[in-house]
Amino acid sequence: MALVDLPEIDFVSGDVSEILNQIVSVYEGLTDRTLYPADPVRLFLHSLAAIIVQQRVLIDLTGKANLLRYAPTDVLDHMGAMIEADRLAAKASTATVRFTLSAPQLAAVRIPAGTRVCTTSDPKVYFATIAVVDISAGSLFGDAAVQCTETGTVGNNYLPGQINVIVDPIGYVASVSNTTTSAGGADTEEDDAYRERIRSAPESFSVAGPEGAYKYWAMTANPSIVDISVTSPAACEVRIVPLLENGDIPGQEILAAVDAICSSKTVRPLTDKVTVAAPTIVNYTLALTYYIHRDHSSDTAPIQVAVNEAVNAYILWQKSKLGRGINPSELVRRVMAAGAYRVTVANPSSASIGKTEVAIATSSTVTYGGIVDD
């Protein structure tokens, strides 16, 4: 059962009327006196009831804070510490860049660790080499791993060629350019994601390599990973497919991080052969026409805005989970909830999606069909 499906729980009642009636009843029983609405004693007891209600609310909140579903940020950190499942810290984006010399040299040219390069965007985003790289004698170029100087998503999604400015000049180095799309930058793990990972942490205690254990360890590779598929295409083979938030496809850096964690001798059973791969993309096109009822003709403009937002939300929902089948009924539901009276969907059609696949829209055409009476 998912955490959100657990029944609500109250440790103590915070009902004001119930508490006031209890106080008045106890007082009347002890004093053998009836307290009427305007009695000064009754008014005094009202003030006591307010204090007791506040205390009960605090007691209830404290009790709930000890449950995983309700635990606030600080308590979650303590819960995770008890099972060695610490919150994932923010990570910096990484990429591979190629330093090119003006001409091959007779001796090796060293690129020191910490050498900075940046983008041409404004404001510029800076990256620094992670380790020393030597361009050997006679070679024209050398590749180096770089990491963004800021944590978070700021350094993500720079396409090959966009990180091309040398901040710290090096002799004989004429140019630099990233050969991979920068990726892997993520903010500190949010409470809801951390809550689910704490819940699944006991899976990692197994030494037999169950599906849940591989999922748990793969999720620890980067906070931007939102879904994991673990399959076994053949005996003793494990295939791990991660998906990033917003339906992004992981690059080589994140795949390598997942592989390093899940292939560790402390995680992988001796007989398992682990392979990490990006999801297979299933492309679809979206095309629909919607109509607005005449009764709502005065709200045409805001409804049109709401419909476009609903379509964008559907596209994001569709690609936010591996194996999520293409579901035009969900699209119709969202568009009608946005205010449309009638919806005609030309594309997509219903389709099943494999566990290692993700459905991504290649185009979206939303047509307003006009006002209708029925």
C-alpha positions in Angstrom: 0.0 0.0 0.0 1.3 3.5 -0.9 1.9 5.9 1.9 -0.8 8.3 0.6 -3.4 5.4 0.7 -2.9 4.8 4.4 -5.9 5.8 6.5 -5.8 9.2 8.3 -5.0 8.9 12.0 -5.6 11.2 15.0 -3.8 10.6 18.3 -6.0 12.9 20.3 -9.2 14.8 19.6 -8.9 18.5 19.1 -12.7 19.2 18.9 -13.3 22.5 20.7 -16.9 21.8 21.6 -16.1 18.3 22.9 -13.3 19.6 25.1 -15.3 22.5 26.5 -18.2 20.2 27.3 -15.9 17.8 29.2 -14.4 20.7 31.3 -17.8 22.1 32.1 -19.2 18.7 33.0 -16.3 17.9 35.3 -16.6 21.3 37.0 -20.3 21.0 37.5 -19.9 17.4 38.9 -17.3 18.5 41.4 -19.1 21.7 42.6 -22.7 20.4 42.2 -23.4 23.7 40.4 -24.9 24.4 37.0 -22.9 26.8 34.8 -25.1 28.9 32.6 -23.8 30.5 29.3 -23.2 33.9 30.9 -21.6 32.6 34.1 -18.2 34.1 34.7 -16.8 30.7 35.7 -18.0 29.2 32.4 -16.3 32.1 30.5 -13.1 31.3 32.4 -13.4 27.7 31.5 -13.7 28.7 27.9 -10.3 30.3 28.1 -8.9 27.1 29.6 -10.4 25.1 26.8 -8.6 27.2 24.2 -5.2 26.4 25.9 -6.1 22.7 26.1 -7.1 22.6 22.5 -3.7 24.1 21.5 -1.9 21.5 23.6 -3.9 18.7 22.0 -3.1 19.9 18.5 0.6 19.9 19.5 0.3 16.4 20.9 -1.4 15.2 17.7 1.3 16.8 15.5 4.1 15.3 17.6 2.5 11.9 17.4 2.1 12.1 13.6 5.7 13.4 13.2 6.8 9.9 14.3 5.0 8.3 11.4 6.7 8.2 8.0 3.7 9.6 6.1 3.5 12.8 8.2 7.2 13.3 9.3 8.5 16.8 8.6 12.0 17.5 7.2 14.1 17.3 10.3 12.4 14.2 11.6 12.8 12.5 8.2 16.5 13.1 8.4 16.6 11.3 11.8 14.5 8.4 10.5 16.9 8.0 7.6 19.9 8.1 9.9 18.6 5.2 11.9 18.7 2.9 8.8 21.7 4.6 7.1 19.6 6.1 4.4 20.8 9.7 4.4 19.1 12.4 2.4 20.7 12.8 -1.0 22.7 16.0 -1.2 22.6 18.4 -4.1 24.8 17.4 -7.0 26.6 19.4 -9.6 26.1 18.7 -13.3 28.9 17.0 -15.2 30.0 16.7 -18.8 33.0 15.6 -20.9 34.9 18.4 -22.7 37.7 18.1 -25.4 40.7 20.4 -25.2 42.3 20.9 -28.6 45.8 22.1 -29.1 46.9 24.6 -31.7 49.3 21.9 -33.0 50.7 18.6 -31.8 53.5 19.1 -29.3 56.8 17.2 -28.7 56.0 16.9 -25.0 52.8 16.2 -23.1 50.6 19.2 -22.3 49.0 19.1 -18.9 45.5 20.3 -18.1 45.5 20.8 -14.3 42.6 19.8 -12.1 40.3 22.7 -11.5 40.8 24.3 -14.9 37.7 26.3 -15.6 35.6 26.5 -18.8 32.3 28.1 -19.3 29.3 28.6 -21.6 28.7 31.6 -23.8 25.3 32.2 -22.2 24.5 35.1 -20.0 24.9 34.7 -17.1 27.7 32.3 -17.8 27.8 28.9 -16.2 31.2 27.7 -15.1 32.6 24.1 -15.1 36.0 22.9 -13.8 38.0 19.8 -14.6 37.7 17.1 -12.0 41.2 15.5 -12.4 44.5 16.2 -14.1 44.5 15.3 -17.9 47.7 15.0 -20.0 47.5 15.4 -23.7 50.2 13.1 -24.8 53.0 14.1 -27.1 52.0 14.1 -30.8 48.3 14.2 -30.0 46.1 17.1 -30.9 43.4 16.8 -28.3 42.5 15.3 -24.9 39.2 14.7 -23.2 38.4 15.7 -19.6 35.5 15.3 -17.2 34.3 18.6 -15.9 31.8 19.5 -13.1 29.7 22.6 -12.7 31.0 24.9 -10.0 27.4 25.3 -8.7 25.2 22.5 -7.4 21.6 22.0 -8.7 20.1 22.0 -12.1 21.8 25.2 -13.3 24.4 23.3 -15.3 22.1 20.8 -16.9 21.2 20.4 -20.6 24.1 22.3 -22.3 24.3 20.6 -25.7 27.6 19.5 -27.3 29.5 22.6 -28.3 27.9 25.0 -25.9 30.6 24.9 -23.2 33.3 26.4 -25.3 35.1 29.2 -23.4 38.5 28.7 -21.7 38.5 30.7 -18.5 41.9 29.7 -17.3 44.3 29.8 -20.4 46.8 27.0 -20.9 49.7 27.2 -23.2 49.2 25.6 -26.6 45.5 25.0 -25.9 43.5 26.6 -28.7 40.0 25.7 -27.9 37.6 23.6 -25.8 34.2 22.2 -26.4 31.9 19.7 -24.6 31.3 16.5 -26.4 28.4 15.3 -24.2 25.3 17.1 -23.0 25.8 18.3 -19.4 23.6 16.4 -17.0 23.3 15.1 -13.4 22.8 18.3 -11.6 20.1 18.1 -9.0 18.8 19.9 -5.9 18.8 18.4 -2.4 16.4 15.4 -2.3 12.9 16.6 -1.5 10.8 15.3 1.4 8.3 13.2 -0.6 11.1 11.4 -2.6 13.1 10.9 0.5 10.1 9.5 2.4 9.6 6.9 -0.3 13.3 6.0 -0.3 13.3 5.5 3.5 10.3 3.2 3.1 12.1 1.1 0.5 15.4 1.1 2.4 14.8 -2.3 4.0 14.9 -3.8 0.5 18.6 -2.9 0.5 19.3 -5.2 3.5 18.9 -8.3 1.3 22.1 -10.0 0.0 20.2 -11.9 -2.7 19.8 -9.0 -5.2 15.9 -8.6 -5.3 14.3 -6.0 -7.6 13.6 -3.7 -4.7 17.2 -3.6 -3.6 18.5 -2.7 -7.1 15.8 0.1 -7.3 16.8 1.5 -3.9 20.5 1.6 -4.7 20.0 3.0 -8.2 17.9 5.8 -6.8 20.8 6.9 -4.6 22.9 7.7 -7.6 21.3 11.0 -8.2 18.4 13.0 -6.7 17.0 13.7 -10.2 16.1 10.0 -10.8 12.4 9.5 -10.4 11.8 6.0 -11.7 13.7 2.8 -12.1 13.0 -0.3 -14.1 14.8 -3.5 -13.0 14.4 -6.6 -15.3 16.2 -9.8 -15.9 16.5 -10.5 -19.7 18.3 -13.8 -19.0 19.5 -15.9 -16.1 22.0 -14.0 -13.9 21.6 -10.8 -15.9 20.1 -7.6 -14.5 19.1 -4.6 -16.6 18.6 -1.3 -14.9 16.9 1.6 -16.7 16.6 5.0 -14.9 14.3 7.9 -15.8 14.9 11.5 -14.7 12.4 14.1 -13.5 10.3 15.8 -16.1 10.8 12.7 -18.3 14.4 13.5 -19.2 16.6 10.8 -20.5 19.7 10.1 -18.5 23.1 10.8 -20.1 26.2 8.8 -19.9 27.4 10.4 -16.7 24.2 9.4 -14.7 24.2 5.9 -16.3 27.8 5.5 -15.2 26.9 6.6 -11.7 24.1 4.1 -11.4 26.3 1.4 -12.8 29.1 2.2 -10.3 26.7 1.9 -7.3 24.7 -1.2 -8.5 27.9 -3.0 -9.6 29.6 -2.5 -6.2 30.7 -5.7 -4.5 28.6 -4.6 -1.5 25.4 -4.4 -3.5 25.6 -6.8 -6.4 25.4 -10.6 -5.8 28.5 -12.3 -7.2 26.7 -14.1 -10.0 24.8 -11.0 -11.3 25.9 -9.2 -14.5 24.5 -5.7 -14.2 23.8 -3.5 -17.3 22.5 0.1 -17.1 20.8 1.6 -20.1 18.7 4.6 -21.0 15.0 4.2 -21.5 13.7 3.4 -25.0 11.7 6.3 -26.3 8.3 5.6 -27.8 7.3 8.7 -29.8 3.8 9.8 -30.3 2.0 12.9 -31.7 -0.8 14.7 -30.0 -3.6 16.4 -31.9 -7.0 17.3 -30.6 -9.9 19.7 -31.2 -12.0 21.0 -28.3 -15.2 23.0 -28.1 -16.7 25.3 -25.4 -20.4 25.3 -24.5 -22.3 28.5 -25.2 -23.1 28.9 -21.5 -19.4 29.5 -20.9 -18.7 31.7 -23.9 -17.8 34.6 -21.7 -15.0 32.5 -20.3 -13.5 31.5 -23.6 -10.1 33.2 -23.1 -9.3 31.7 -19.7 -10.7 28.3 -20.8 -8.3 28.3 -23.7 -5.4 29.1 -21.5 -6.5 26.3 -19.1 -6.8 23.8 -21.9 -3.3 24.5 -23.1 -2.0 24.1 -19.6 -3.9 20.8 -19.2 -2.4 19.4 -22.4 1.1 20.4 -21.3 0.4 18.7 -17.9 -0.7 15.5 -19.7 2.4 15.4 -21.8 4.6 15.8 -18.7 2.5 13.1 -16.8 2.8 10.7 -19.7 6.6 10.8 -19.8 7.1 10.9 -16.0 7.0 7.2 -15.5 8.5 4.1 -17.2 6.0 1.7 -18.7 3.1 4.2 -18.5 0.8 3.3 -21.4 -0.3 6.0 -23.8 -3.8 6.9 -22.5 -5.9 9.4 -24.5 -8.7 9.0 -21.9 -6.5 10.8 -19.4 -5.9 13.5 -22.0 -9.7 14.0 -22.5 -10.3 14.0 -18.7 -7.8 16.8 -18.2 -9.0 18.9 -21.0 -12.6 18.7 -20.0 -11.7 19.5 -16.4 -10.1 22.6 -17.8 -13.4 23.8 -19.1 -13.9 22.2 -22.5 -17.4 20.8 -23.3 -16.4 18.4 -26.0 -13.1 16.9 -27.1 -12.1 15.1 -30.2 -8.7 13.3 -30.1 -7.1 12.5 -33.4 -3.9 11.4 -31.8 -2.6 9.6 -29.8 -4.3 6.2 -29.8 -4.2 3.9 -26.8 -1.0 1.9 -26.7 0.9 -0.3 -24.2 4.4 0.7 -23.2 7.1 -1.7 -22.1 8.7 -1.5 -18.6 11.9 0.0 -20.0 10.1 2.4 -22.4 8.8 6.0 -21.9 6.3 7.7 -24.1 7.3 11.2 -25.3 5.3 13.6 -27.5 7.1 14.8 -30.6 4.5 17.4 -31.4 1.3 18.9 -30.0 -1.5 20.4 -32.0 -4.4 21.9 -30.0 -7.2 23.3 -32.0 -10.1 25.4 -30.7 -13.2 24.3 -32.5 -15.5 27.1 -31.4 -18.8 27.5 -29.4 -21.4 24.7 -29.4 -24.9 24.4 -28.0 -24.8 20.7 -27.1 
